[in-house]
Amino acid sequence: MTKISVEVPDELLDDLDEHVGEDGKFVNRSEAVRASVRKTLDLLDEIDQRQGRLDDE
């Protein structure tokens, strides 16, 4: 798996951390970020499909 580095505002990181850990939805920050990226890309694909900008494969 490729590693990347990103700069994240402290307030966004604080919000992310509220969803990570034993009482959170995600085991760690990486899993939370991956899930968020997947969901965002899926939503963008849905929008593109509705707008006729996505070719059916």
HUJO-V272555 format. One record per backbone hydrogen bond with DSSP energy under -1.0 kcal/mol. NH is the residue of the N-H (numbers start at 0). CO is the residue of the C=O. Records with the same first field share a line. If there is no record, write none. Layout:
NH: CO / CO
This chain:
12: 8
13: 9
14: 10
15: 11
16: 12
18: 15
19: 16
20: 25
23: 20
25: 18
31: 27
32: 28
33: 29
34: 30
35: 31
36: 32
37: 33
38: 34
39: 35
40: 36
41: 37
42: 38
43: 39
44: 40
45: 41
46: 42
47: 43
48: 44
49: 45
50: 46
51: 48
52: 47
